[in-house]
Amino acid sequence: MKYQYMHPREQIVTIMRRVYGYGMTTTSGGNISIRDESGDLWITPGGTDKGSLSEADVVRVRDDTVLEGSHPPSSEYPFHRAIYKRRPDLRAILHAHPAALVAFSLVRKIPDTSIIPQARAVCGEVGYAPYAIPGSEELGSNMAAAFGGFDTVLLENHGVATGGRSLLEAFQRFETLDFCARTLINAGILGTAKSLGPEQIALSNQNKNQKMPEFDVTVRGEAELAIRRGMRELVHRAYRQRLMTSTEGTVSVRLDHSSFLISPFGTDRSYLDESDFVLVKEGKRERGLFPSRAVMLHQEIYAAHPGIRAITSAQCPAVTAFTVTGTPLESAIIPESYVVLRDMPLVPFGRQFTDEHGLAAEISERTPVVLLENDAILTTGQSLTEAYDRLEVAEFSANAILNAAKLGSAKRIGAHELEAIRKKFGLF
């Protein structure tokens, strides 16, 4: 069932499973609410296991009276009530304690969402609520005041709360802010993360995908349908592996010399279905569907390189730490990684939006992977599996190098050993 058609009970359970399954809350921590059209609140119960939450556990409240449910509402019900009173436009609130965001709340800093272009658009400006005892009316007052000007609020020595016009929107803000926090913590090992200015962020919002001419699709062959199924499974895997977030990550696969399939713009990666992928043919998109904003770059890459059959791009938190600090990610430090990845140049921010043709020309069999400054990693391959493997190997390598930096100075292999690897695997 599509998310938007779910009952509030089902929505709450579905999102809580994602939050808990990603380790962004504990068995007893976190709470979610939805305000329906009648003004009733559906909220997670107090004192129940978030890892096994069922629809029957969700509580329905009206005027502080439990109408449905065998449990009391969450102990944080007072701040949900206070926020909704202050913000009648909000329909959902999510509160949890992911470790990275709790770390920021402990040092009383707000994660910078300007390190990547999309995060600021998803989260907006982030507010701050002073400490008060959990579950208290004072905490409700502090949070309601903060939500007067923000949709995302960091709670002092506590965690984070996000609101949205839907629970999915609140979750996307929560997940994106957590991604920024994890990326910034990783970046701190390497150096200083660079922020993007408003003009740079605006480059990613040119909507070239929406301006493409359209064409009508008449028949879909079995080969295309099979590719769609494979793409769906890979995107879901990438999301489970935390290589993509709900709002970011693109996959495309070539069908023939003039057409390819690409993931859509604005669809939650966890719910992406095979029918959502957009067919692009001879520079046109299939009618009524909007491809990823990266569609022009993918189109240029396929045009320049007939041997490339698939492309992935994603904002993996370890790799992104390298892109936001401008630190080279040297795959040769791990020989097996180098065999898969080769050298990975760091491309200055903005070229993926303004110089797609020139950037595509720099990709080759010898350079199948590039890092996009303050944005993402882009991998190519002769198959979807190869392109995706490069994504996984890059994140694995970035994590290994970051962990090594906590222990001491990583030792690189010598030039002679690297030359031997190139010779053995034909990497000249």
Contacts in CASP RR format, 6 or more apart in sequence:
PFRMAT RR
TARGET T0000
AUTHOR 0000-0000-0000
METHOD contacts of the structure
MODEL  1
MKYQYMHPREQIVTIMRRVYGYGMTTTSGGNISIRDESGDLWITPGGTDK
GSLSEADVVRVRDDTVLEGSHPPSSEYPFHRAIYKRRPDLRAILHAHPAA
LVAFSLVRKIPDTSIIPQARAVCGEVGYAPYAIPGSEELGSNMAAAFGGF
DTVLLENHGVATGGRSLLEAFQRFETLDFCARTLINAGILGTAKSLGPEQ
IALSNQNKNQKMPEFDVTVRGEAELAIRRGMRELVHRAYRQRLMTSTEGT
VSVRLDHSSFLISPFGTDRSYLDESDFVLVKEGKRERGLFPSRAVMLHQE
IYAAHPGIRAITSAQCPAVTAFTVTGTPLESAIIPESYVVLRDMPLVPFG
RQFTDEHGLAAEISERTPVVLLENDAILTTGQSLTEAYDRLEVAEFSANA
ILNAAKLGSAKRIGAHELEAIRKKFGLF
1 10 0 8 1.000
2 271 0 8 1.000
3 11 0 8 1.000
3 14 0 8 1.000
3 168 0 8 1.000
3 268 0 8 1.000
3 271 0 8 1.000
4 166 0 8 1.000
4 168 0 8 1.000
6 14 0 8 1.000
7 55 0 8 1.000
8 34 0 8 1.000
8 36 0 8 1.000
8 42 0 8 1.000
8 58 0 8 1.000
9 42 0 8 1.000
9 55 0 8 1.000
9 58 0 8 1.000
10 55 0 8 1.000
11 34 0 8 1.000
11 167 0 8 1.000
11 168 0 8 1.000
12 32 0 8 1.000
12 33 0 8 1.000
12 34 0 8 1.000
12 42 0 8 1.000
12 43 0 8 1.000
12 44 0 8 1.000
12 53 0 8 1.000
12 58 0 8 1.000
12 167 0 8 1.000
13 53 0 8 1.000
13 54 0 8 1.000
13 55 0 8 1.000
13 57 0 8 1.000
13 58 0 8 1.000
15 32 0 8 1.000
15 94 0 8 1.000
15 167 0 8 1.000
15 168 0 8 1.000
15 171 0 8 1.000
16 25 0 8 1.000
16 32 0 8 1.000
16 44 0 8 1.000
16 50 0 8 1.000
16 51 0 8 1.000
16 53 0 8 1.000
17 51 0 8 1.000
17 53 0 8 1.000
18 171 0 8 1.000
18 270 0 8 1.000
19 25 0 8 1.000
19 30 0 8 1.000
19 32 0 8 1.000
19 50 0 8 1.000
19 94 0 8 1.000
19 96 0 8 1.000
19 171 0 8 1.000
19 174 0 8 1.000
20 50 0 8 1.000
20 51 0 8 1.000
20 53 0 8 1.000
21 51 0 8 1.000
22 175 0 8 1.000
22 242 0 8 1.000
23 98 0 8 1.000
24 96 0 8 1.000
24 97 0 8 1.000
24 98 0 8 1.000
24 174 0 8 1.000
24 175 0 8 1.000
24 178 0 8 1.000
25 50 0 8 1.000
25 96 0 8 1.000
25 97 0 8 1.000
25 98 0 8 1.000
26 50 0 8 1.000
26 97 0 8 1.000
27 49 0 8 1.000
27 50 0 8 1.000
27 51 0 8 1.000
28 47 0 8 1.000
28 49 0 8 1.000
28 50 0 8 1.000
29 50 0 8 1.000
29 96 0 8 1.000
29 97 0 8 1.000
30 44 0 8 1.000
30 50 0 8 1.000
30 74 0 8 1.000
30 76 0 8 1.000
30 95 0 8 1.000
30 96 0 8 1.000
30 97 0 8 1.000
31 43 0 8 1.000
31 44 0 8 1.000
31 46 0 8 1.000
31 74 0 8 1.000
31 76 0 8 1.000
31 77 0 8 1.000
31 80 0 8 1.000
31 95 0 8 1.000
31 96 0 8 1.000
32 43 0 8 1.000
32 44 0 8 1.000
32 92 0 8 1.000
32 93 0 8 1.000
32 94 0 8 1.000
32 95 0 8 1.000
32 167 0 8 1.000
33 41 0 8 1.000
33 42 0 8 1.000
33 43 0 8 1.000
33 44 0 8 1.000
33 74 0 8 1.000
33 77 0 8 1.000
33 80 0 8 1.000
33 92 0 8 1.000
33 93 0 8 1.000
34 41 0 8 1.000
34 42 0 8 1.000
34 43 0 8 1.000
34 91 0 8 1.000
34 92 0 8 1.000
34 167 0 8 1.000
35 41 0 8 1.000
35 42 0 8 1.000
35 84 0 8 1.000
35 90 0 8 1.000
35 91 0 8 1.000
35 92 0 8 1.000
36 42 0 8 1.000
38 62 0 8 1.000
39 62 0 8 1.000
40 60 0 8 1.000
40 61 0 8 1.000
40 62 0 8 1.000
40 67 0 8 1.000
41 60 0 8 1.000
41 61 0 8 1.000
41 62 0 8 1.000
41 73 0 8 1.000
41 77 0 8 1.000
41 80 0 8 1.000
41 81 0 8 1.000
41 84 0 8 1.000
42 58 0 8 1.000
42 59 0 8 1.000
42 60 0 8 1.000
42 61 0 8 1.000
43 58 0 8 1.000
43 59 0 8 1.000
43 61 0 8 1.000
43 73 0 8 1.000
43 74 0 8 1.000
43 77 0 8 1.000
43 80 0 8 1.000
44 50 0 8 1.000
44 53 0 8 1.000
44 57 0 8 1.000
44 58 0 8 1.000
44 59 0 8 1.000
44 73 0 8 1.000
44 74 0 8 1.000
45 57 0 8 1.000
45 58 0 8 1.000
45 59 0 8 1.000
45 69 0 8 1.000
45 71 0 8 1.000
45 72 0 8 1.000
45 73 0 8 1.000
45 74 0 8 1.000
46 71 0 8 1.000
46 72 0 8 1.000
46 73 0 8 1.000
46 74 0 8 1.000
46 75 0 8 1.000
47 71 0 8 1.000
48 57 0 8 1.000
48 71 0 8 1.000
56 69 0 8 1.000
56 70 0 8 1.000
57 69 0 8 1.000
57 70 0 8 1.000
57 71 0 8 1.000
58 69 0 8 1.000
59 66 0 8 1.000
59 68 0 8 1.000
59 69 0 8 1.000
59 71 0 8 1.000
59 72 0 8 1.000
59 73 0 8 1.000
59 74 0 8 1.000
60 66 0 8 1.000
60 67 0 8 1.000
60 68 0 8 1.000
60 69 0 8 1.000
61 67 0 8 1.000
61 73 0 8 1.000
61 77 0 8 1.000
64 81 0 8 1.000
66 72 0 8 1.000
66 73 0 8 1.000
74 80 0 8 1.000
75 134 0 8 1.000
75 135 0 8 1.000
76 95 0 8 1.000
76 134 0 8 1.000
76 135 0 8 1.000
76 139 0 8 1.000
77 135 0 8 1.000
78 135 0 8 1.000
78 136 0 8 1.000
78 137 0 8 1.000
78 139 0 8 1.000
78 140 0 8 1.000
79 95 0 8 1.000
79 135 0 8 1.000
79 139 0 8 1.000
79 140 0 8 1.000
79 143 0 8 1.000
79 144 0 8 1.000
79 161 0 8 1.000
80 93 0 8 1.000
80 95 0 8 1.000
82 137 0 8 1.000
82 140 0 8 1.000
82 141 0 8 1.000
82 143 0 8 1.000
82 144 0 8 1.000
83 90 0 8 1.000
83 93 0 8 1.000
83 140 0 8 1.000
83 143 0 8 1.000
83 144 0 8 1.000
83 147 0 8 1.000
83 161 0 8 1.000
83 163 0 8 1.000
84 90 0 8 1.000
84 93 0 8 1.000
85 144 0 8 1.000
86 144 0 8 1.000
86 145 0 8 1.000
86 147 0 8 1.000
86 148 0 8 1.000
87 144 0 8 1.000
87 147 0 8 1.000
87 148 0 8 1.000
87 163 0 8 1.000
89 165 0 8 1.000
90 147 0 8 1.000
90 151 0 8 1.000
90 163 0 8 1.000
90 164 0 8 1.000
90 165 0 8 1.000
91 164 0 8 1.000
91 165 0 8 1.000
91 166 0 8 1.000
91 167 0 8 1.000
92 163 0 8 1.000
92 164 0 8 1.000
92 165 0 8 1.000
92 166 0 8 1.000
92 167 0 8 1.000
92 169 0 8 1.000
92 170 0 8 1.000
93 161 0 8 1.000
93 162 0 8 1.000
93 163 0 8 1.000
93 164 0 8 1.000
93 170 0 8 1.000
94 161 0 8 1.000
94 162 0 8 1.000
94 163 0 8 1.000
94 167 0 8 1.000
94 170 0 8 1.000
94 171 0 8 1.000
94 174 0 8 1.000
95 155 0 8 1.000
95 159 0 8 1.000
95 160 0 8 1.000
95 161 0 8 1.000
95 162 0 8 1.000
96 159 0 8 1.000
96 160 0 8 1.000
96 174 0 8 1.000
97 158 0 8 1.000
97 159 0 8 1.000
97 160 0 8 1.000
98 159 0 8 1.000
98 160 0 8 1.000
98 178 0 8 1.000
98 181 0 8 1.000
100 178 0 8 1.000
100 181 0 8 1.000
100 182 0 8 1.000
100 185 0 8 1.000
101 111 0 8 1.000
101 154 0 8 1.000
101 159 0 8 1.000
101 160 0 8 1.000
101 177 0 8 1.000
101 178 0 8 1.000
101 181 0 8 1.000
102 158 0 8 1.000
102 159 0 8 1.000
103 181 0 8 1.000
103 185 0 8 1.000
104 110 0 8 1.000
104 111 0 8 1.000
104 154 0 8 1.000
104 181 0 8 1.000
105 154 0 8 1.000
105 155 0 8 1.000
105 156 0 8 1.000
105 157 0 8 1.000
105 158 0 8 1.000
105 159 0 8 1.000
105 160 0 8 1.000
106 157 0 8 1.000
108 128 0 8 1.000
108 156 0 8 1.000
110 126 0 8 1.000
110 127 0 8 1.000
110 128 0 8 1.000
110 154 0 8 1.000
111 126 0 8 1.000
111 154 0 8 1.000
111 177 0 8 1.000
111 180 0 8 1.000
111 181 0 8 1.000
111 184 0 8 1.000
112 180 0 8 1.000
112 184 0 8 1.000
112 193 0 8 1.000
112 195 0 8 1.000
113 119 0 8 1.000
113 120 0 8 1.000
113 122 0 8 1.000
113 123 0 8 1.000
113 124 0 8 1.000
113 126 0 8 1.000
113 176 0 8 1.000
113 177 0 8 1.000
113 180 0 8 1.000
114 120 0 8 1.000
114 195 0 8 1.000
114 196 0 8 1.000
114 197 0 8 1.000
114 201 0 8 1.000
115 180 0 8 1.000
115 183 0 8 1.000
115 184 0 8 1.000
115 187 0 8 1.000
115 193 0 8 1.000
115 194 0 8 1.000
115 195 0 8 1.000
115 196 0 8 1.000
115 320 0 8 1.000
115 324 0 8 1.000
115 374 0 8 1.000
116 180 0 8 1.000
116 183 0 8 1.000
116 196 0 8 1.000
116 315 0 8 1.000
116 320 0 8 1.000
116 324 0 8 1.000
116 374 0 8 1.000
116 375 0 8 1.000
116 376 0 8 1.000
117 196 0 8 1.000
117 200 0 8 1.000
117 201 0 8 1.000
117 203 0 8 1.000
117 204 0 8 1.000
117 205 0 8 1.000
117 374 0 8 1.000
117 375 0 8 1.000
118 176 0 8 1.000
118 204 0 8 1.000
118 247 0 8 1.000
118 248 0 8 1.000
119 176 0 8 1.000
119 177 0 8 1.000
119 179 0 8 1.000
119 180 0 8 1.000
120 196 0 8 1.000
120 201 0 8 1.000
121 201 0 8 1.000
121 205 0 8 1.000
122 172 0 8 1.000
122 173 0 8 1.000
122 176 0 8 1.000
122 247 0 8 1.000
123 151 0 8 1.000
123 152 0 8 1.000
123 162 0 8 1.000
123 173 0 8 1.000
123 176 0 8 1.000
123 177 0 8 1.000
123 180 0 8 1.000
124 150 0 8 1.000
124 151 0 8 1.000
124 152 0 8 1.000
124 173 0 8 1.000
125 150 0 8 1.000
125 152 0 8 1.000
126 150 0 8 1.000
126 152 0 8 1.000
126 153 0 8 1.000
126 154 0 8 1.000
126 177 0 8 1.000
127 146 0 8 1.000
127 149 0 8 1.000
127 150 0 8 1.000
127 152 0 8 1.000
127 153 0 8 1.000
127 154 0 8 1.000
128 146 0 8 1.000
128 153 0 8 1.000
128 154 0 8 1.000
128 156 0 8 1.000
129 139 0 8 1.000
129 142 0 8 1.000
129 143 0 8 1.000
129 145 0 8 1.000
129 146 0 8 1.000
129 153 0 8 1.000
129 154 0 8 1.000
129 155 0 8 1.000
129 156 0 8 1.000
129 161 0 8 1.000
130 142 0 8 1.000
130 156 0 8 1.000
131 142 0 8 1.000
131 155 0 8 1.000
131 156 0 8 1.000
131 157 0 8 1.000
131 158 0 8 1.000
132 138 0 8 1.000
132 139 0 8 1.000
132 140 0 8 1.000
132 141 0 8 1.000
132 142 0 8 1.000
133 139 0 8 1.000
134 158 0 8 1.000
139 155 0 8 1.000
143 153 0 8 1.000
143 155 0 8 1.000
143 161 0 8 1.000
146 153 0 8 1.000
147 153 0 8 1.000
147 161 0 8 1.000
147 163 0 8 1.000
151 162 0 8 1.000
151 163 0 8 1.000
151 164 0 8 1.000
151 173 0 8 1.000
152 160 0 8 1.000
152 161 0 8 1.000
152 162 0 8 1.000
152 163 0 8 1.000
152 173 0 8 1.000
152 174 0 8 1.000
152 177 0 8 1.000
153 160 0 8 1.000
153 161 0 8 1.000
153 162 0 8 1.000
154 160 0 8 1.000
155 161 0 8 1.000
160 174 0 8 1.000
160 177 0 8 1.000
160 178 0 8 1.000
162 170 0 8 1.000
162 171 0 8 1.000
162 173 0 8 1.000
162 174 0 8 1.000
162 177 0 8 1.000
163 169 0 8 1.000
163 170 0 8 1.000
163 173 0 8 1.000
164 170 0 8 1.000
164 173 0 8 1.000
168 246 0 8 1.000
168 268 0 8 1.000
171 246 0 8 1.000
172 245 0 8 1.000
172 246 0 8 1.000
172 247 0 8 1.000
172 268 0 8 1.000
175 245 0 8 1.000
175 246 0 8 1.000
175 247 0 8 1.000
176 245 0 8 1.000
176 247 0 8 1.000
179 245 0 8 1.000
179 315 0 8 1.000
179 317 0 8 1.000
182 317 0 8 1.000
183 193 0 8 1.000
183 315 0 8 1.000
183 317 0 8 1.000
183 320 0 8 1.000
183 321 0 8 1.000
183 324 0 8 1.000
184 193 0 8 1.000
184 321 0 8 1.000
184 324 0 8 1.000
186 317 0 8 1.000
186 318 0 8 1.000
186 320 0 8 1.000
186 321 0 8 1.000
186 402 0 8 1.000
187 193 0 8 1.000
187 321 0 8 1.000
187 324 0 8 1.000
187 325 0 8 1.000
188 321 0 8 1.000
188 325 0 8 1.000
189 321 0 8 1.000
189 402 0 8 1.000
189 405 0 8 1.000
189 406 0 8 1.000
190 321 0 8 1.000
190 322 0 8 1.000
190 325 0 8 1.000
190 327 0 8 1.000
190 402 0 8 1.000
190 405 0 8 1.000
191 325 0 8 1.000
191 327 0 8 1.000
192 325 0 8 1.000
193 321 0 8 1.000
193 324 0 8 1.000
193 325 0 8 1.000
194 324 0 8 1.000
194 325 0 8 1.000
194 326 0 8 1.000
194 374 0 8 1.000
196 349 0 8 1.000
196 374 0 8 1.000
200 349 0 8 1.000
200 350 0 8 1.000
200 374 0 8 1.000
203 350 0 8 1.000
203 353 0 8 1.000
203 354 0 8 1.000
204 293 0 8 1.000
204 353 0 8 1.000
204 375 0 8 1.000
206 293 0 8 1.000
206 353 0 8 1.000
207 293 0 8 1.000
208 293 0 8 1.000
208 295 0 8 1.000
208 296 0 8 1.000
209 265 0 8 1.000
209 285 0 8 1.000
209 290 0 8 1.000
209 291 0 8 1.000
209 292 0 8 1.000
209 293 0 8 1.000
209 295 0 8 1.000
209 296 0 8 1.000
210 290 0 8 1.000
212 280 0 8 1.000
212 283 0 8 1.000
212 284 0 8 1.000
212 285 0 8 1.000
212 291 0 8 1.000
212 295 0 8 1.000
213 283 0 8 1.000
213 284 0 8 1.000
213 285 0 8 1.000
214 284 0 8 1.000
214 285 0 8 1.000
214 286 0 8 1.000
214 287 0 8 1.000
214 288 0 8 1.000
215 281 0 8 1.000
215 282 0 8 1.000
215 284 0 8 1.000
215 285 0 8 1.000
215 286 0 8 1.000
215 287 0 8 1.000
216 286 0 8 1.000
216 287 0 8 1.000
217 279 0 8 1.000
217 286 0 8 1.000
217 287 0 8 1.000
223 255 0 8 1.000
224 255 0 8 1.000
224 261 0 8 1.000
224 279 0 8 1.000
225 274 0 8 1.000
227 253 0 8 1.000
227 255 0 8 1.000
227 261 0 8 1.000
227 384 0 8 1.000
228 261 0 8 1.000
228 274 0 8 1.000
228 275 0 8 1.000
228 277 0 8 1.000
229 274 0 8 1.000
230 274 0 8 1.000
230 384 0 8 1.000
231 251 0 8 1.000
231 253 0 8 1.000
231 261 0 8 1.000
231 263 0 8 1.000
231 274 0 8 1.000
231 277 0 8 1.000
231 384 0 8 1.000
232 272 0 8 1.000
232 273 0 8 1.000
232 274 0 8 1.000
232 277 0 8 1.000
234 251 0 8 1.000
234 384 0 8 1.000
234 388 0 8 1.000
235 244 0 8 1.000
235 249 0 8 1.000
235 251 0 8 1.000
235 263 0 8 1.000
235 269 0 8 1.000
235 272 0 8 1.000
236 269 0 8 1.000
236 270 0 8 1.000
236 272 0 8 1.000
237 388 0 8 1.000
238 244 0 8 1.000
238 249 0 8 1.000
238 251 0 8 1.000
238 269 0 8 1.000
238 312 0 8 1.000
238 314 0 8 1.000
238 388 0 8 1.000
238 391 0 8 1.000
239 245 0 8 1.000
239 246 0 8 1.000
239 269 0 8 1.000
239 270 0 8 1.000
241 392 0 8 1.000
242 316 0 8 1.000
242 317 0 8 1.000
243 314 0 8 1.000
243 316 0 8 1.000
243 391 0 8 1.000
243 392 0 8 1.000
243 395 0 8 1.000
244 269 0 8 1.000
244 314 0 8 1.000
244 315 0 8 1.000
245 269 0 8 1.000
245 315 0 8 1.000
246 268 0 8 1.000
246 269 0 8 1.000
246 270 0 8 1.000
247 266 0 8 1.000
247 268 0 8 1.000
247 269 0 8 1.000
248 269 0 8 1.000
248 314 0 8 1.000
248 315 0 8 1.000
248 376 0 8 1.000
249 263 0 8 1.000
249 269 0 8 1.000
249 292 0 8 1.000
249 312 0 8 1.000
249 313 0 8 1.000
249 314 0 8 1.000
249 315 0 8 1.000
249 376 0 8 1.000
250 262 0 8 1.000
250 263 0 8 1.000
250 292 0 8 1.000
250 294 0 8 1.000
250 298 0 8 1.000
250 311 0 8 1.000
250 312 0 8 1.000
250 313 0 8 1.000
250 314 0 8 1.000
251 262 0 8 1.000
251 263 0 8 1.000
251 310 0 8 1.000
251 311 0 8 1.000
251 312 0 8 1.000
251 384 0 8 1.000
251 388 0 8 1.000
252 260 0 8 1.000
252 261 0 8 1.000
252 262 0 8 1.000
252 263 0 8 1.000
252 292 0 8 1.000
252 295 0 8 1.000
252 298 0 8 1.000
252 302 0 8 1.000
252 310 0 8 1.000
252 311 0 8 1.000
252 312 0 8 1.000
253 260 0 8 1.000
253 261 0 8 1.000
253 309 0 8 1.000
253 310 0 8 1.000
253 384 0 8 1.000
254 260 0 8 1.000
254 302 0 8 1.000
254 308 0 8 1.000
254 309 0 8 1.000
254 310 0 8 1.000
255 261 0 8 1.000
255 279 0 8 1.000
257 306 0 8 1.000
258 281 0 8 1.000
258 282 0 8 1.000
259 279 0 8 1.000
259 280 0 8 1.000
259 281 0 8 1.000
259 282 0 8 1.000
260 279 0 8 1.000
260 280 0 8 1.000
260 298 0 8 1.000
260 299 0 8 1.000
260 302 0 8 1.000
261 277 0 8 1.000
261 278 0 8 1.000
261 279 0 8 1.000
261 280 0 8 1.000
262 277 0 8 1.000
262 278 0 8 1.000
262 280 0 8 1.000
262 291 0 8 1.000
262 292 0 8 1.000
262 294 0 8 1.000
262 295 0 8 1.000
262 298 0 8 1.000
263 269 0 8 1.000
263 272 0 8 1.000
263 276 0 8 1.000
263 277 0 8 1.000
263 278 0 8 1.000
263 291 0 8 1.000
263 292 0 8 1.000
264 272 0 8 1.000
264 276 0 8 1.000
264 277 0 8 1.000
264 278 0 8 1.000
264 289 0 8 1.000
264 290 0 8 1.000
264 291 0 8 1.000
264 292 0 8 1.000
265 290 0 8 1.000
265 291 0 8 1.000
265 292 0 8 1.000
265 293 0 8 1.000
266 290 0 8 1.000
267 276 0 8 1.000
276 289 0 8 1.000
278 285 0 8 1.000
278 286 0 8 1.000
278 289 0 8 1.000
278 290 0 8 1.000
278 291 0 8 1.000
278 292 0 8 1.000
278 295 0 8 1.000
279 285 0 8 1.000
279 286 0 8 1.000
279 289 0 8 1.000
280 286 0 8 1.000
280 291 0 8 1.000
280 295 0 8 1.000
280 299 0 8 1.000
283 299 0 8 1.000
285 291 0 8 1.000
285 295 0 8 1.000
292 298 0 8 1.000
294 313 0 8 1.000
294 352 0 8 1.000
296 356 0 8 1.000
297 352 0 8 1.000
297 356 0 8 1.000
297 359 0 8 1.000
297 360 0 8 1.000
297 378 0 8 1.000
298 311 0 8 1.000
299 356 0 8 1.000
300 356 0 8 1.000
300 357 0 8 1.000
300 358 0 8 1.000
300 359 0 8 1.000
300 360 0 8 1.000
301 308 0 8 1.000
301 311 0 8 1.000
301 360 0 8 1.000
301 363 0 8 1.000
301 380 0 8 1.000
302 308 0 8 1.000
302 311 0 8 1.000
303 360 0 8 1.000
304 357 0 8 1.000
304 360 0 8 1.000
304 361 0 8 1.000
304 363 0 8 1.000
305 360 0 8 1.000
305 363 0 8 1.000
305 364 0 8 1.000
305 380 0 8 1.000
307 382 0 8 1.000
308 363 0 8 1.000
308 380 0 8 1.000
308 381 0 8 1.000
308 382 0 8 1.000
309 381 0 8 1.000
309 382 0 8 1.000
309 383 0 8 1.000
309 384 0 8 1.000
310 380 0 8 1.000
310 381 0 8 1.000
310 382 0 8 1.000
310 383 0 8 1.000
310 384 0 8 1.000
310 386 0 8 1.000
310 387 0 8 1.000
310 388 0 8 1.000
311 378 0 8 1.000
311 379 0 8 1.000
311 380 0 8 1.000
311 381 0 8 1.000
311 387 0 8 1.000
312 378 0 8 1.000
312 379 0 8 1.000
312 384 0 8 1.000
312 387 0 8 1.000
312 388 0 8 1.000
312 390 0 8 1.000
312 391 0 8 1.000
313 372 0 8 1.000
313 376 0 8 1.000
313 377 0 8 1.000
313 378 0 8 1.000
313 379 0 8 1.000
314 376 0 8 1.000
314 377 0 8 1.000
314 391 0 8 1.000
315 375 0 8 1.000
315 376 0 8 1.000
315 377 0 8 1.000
316 377 0 8 1.000
316 391 0 8 1.000
316 394 0 8 1.000
316 395 0 8 1.000
316 398 0 8 1.000
317 395 0 8 1.000
318 395 0 8 1.000
318 398 0 8 1.000
318 399 0 8 1.000
318 402 0 8 1.000
319 329 0 8 1.000
319 371 0 8 1.000
319 377 0 8 1.000
319 394 0 8 1.000
319 395 0 8 1.000
319 398 0 8 1.000
320 376 0 8 1.000
320 377 0 8 1.000
321 327 0 8 1.000
321 398 0 8 1.000
321 402 0 8 1.000
322 328 0 8 1.000
322 329 0 8 1.000
322 346 0 8 1.000
322 371 0 8 1.000
322 398 0 8 1.000
323 346 0 8 1.000
323 371 0 8 1.000
323 372 0 8 1.000
323 373 0 8 1.000
323 374 0 8 1.000
323 375 0 8 1.000
323 376 0 8 1.000
323 377 0 8 1.000
324 373 0 8 1.000
324 374 0 8 1.000
326 346 0 8 1.000
326 373 0 8 1.000
328 346 0 8 1.000
329 344 0 8 1.000
329 346 0 8 1.000
329 371 0 8 1.000
329 394 0 8 1.000
329 397 0 8 1.000
329 398 0 8 1.000
329 401 0 8 1.000
330 401 0 8 1.000
330 412 0 8 1.000
331 337 0 8 1.000
331 338 0 8 1.000
331 340 0 8 1.000
331 341 0 8 1.000
331 342 0 8 1.000
331 343 0 8 1.000
331 344 0 8 1.000
331 394 0 8 1.000
331 397 0 8 1.000
332 338 0 8 1.000
332 343 0 8 1.000
332 412 0 8 1.000
332 413 0 8 1.000
332 418 0 8 1.000
333 397 0 8 1.000
333 401 0 8 1.000
333 410 0 8 1.000
333 412 0 8 1.000
333 413 0 8 1.000
334 397 0 8 1.000
334 400 0 8 1.000
334 401 0 8 1.000
335 413 0 8 1.000
335 417 0 8 1.000
335 418 0 8 1.000
335 421 0 8 1.000
337 393 0 8 1.000
337 394 0 8 1.000
337 396 0 8 1.000
337 397 0 8 1.000
338 418 0 8 1.000
338 421 0 8 1.000
338 427 0 8 1.000
339 421 0 8 1.000
339 425 0 8 1.000
339 427 0 8 1.000
340 389 0 8 1.000
340 390 0 8 1.000
340 393 0 8 1.000
341 368 0 8 1.000
341 369 0 8 1.000
341 390 0 8 1.000
341 393 0 8 1.000
341 394 0 8 1.000
341 397 0 8 1.000
342 366 0 8 1.000
342 367 0 8 1.000
342 368 0 8 1.000
342 369 0 8 1.000
342 427 0 8 1.000
343 367 0 8 1.000
344 367 0 8 1.000
344 369 0 8 1.000
344 370 0 8 1.000
344 371 0 8 1.000
344 377 0 8 1.000
344 394 0 8 1.000
345 362 0 8 1.000
345 367 0 8 1.000
345 370 0 8 1.000
345 371 0 8 1.000
346 370 0 8 1.000
346 371 0 8 1.000
346 373 0 8 1.000
347 359 0 8 1.000
347 362 0 8 1.000
347 370 0 8 1.000
347 371 0 8 1.000
347 372 0 8 1.000
347 373 0 8 1.000
348 373 0 8 1.000
349 372 0 8 1.000
349 373 0 8 1.000
349 374 0 8 1.000
349 375 0 8 1.000
350 372 0 8 1.000
350 373 0 8 1.000
350 375 0 8 1.000
351 358 0 8 1.000
351 359 0 8 1.000
351 372 0 8 1.000
352 359 0 8 1.000
352 372 0 8 1.000
352 375 0 8 1.000
352 378 0 8 1.000
359 370 0 8 1.000
362 370 0 8 1.000
363 370 0 8 1.000
363 378 0 8 1.000
363 380 0 8 1.000
366 427 0 8 1.000
366 428 0 8 1.000
368 379 0 8 1.000
368 380 0 8 1.000
368 381 0 8 1.000
368 390 0 8 1.000
369 377 0 8 1.000
369 378 0 8 1.000
369 379 0 8 1.000
369 380 0 8 1.000
369 390 0 8 1.000
369 394 0 8 1.000
370 377 0 8 1.000
370 378 0 8 1.000
371 377 0 8 1.000
371 378 0 8 1.000
372 378 0 8 1.000
377 391 0 8 1.000
377 394 0 8 1.000
379 387 0 8 1.000
379 388 0 8 1.000
379 390 0 8 1.000
379 391 0 8 1.000
379 394 0 8 1.000
380 387 0 8 1.000
380 390 0 8 1.000
381 387 0 8 1.000
381 390 0 8 1.000
401 410 0 8 1.000
404 410 0 8 1.000
421 427 0 8 1.000
422 428 0 8 1.000
END
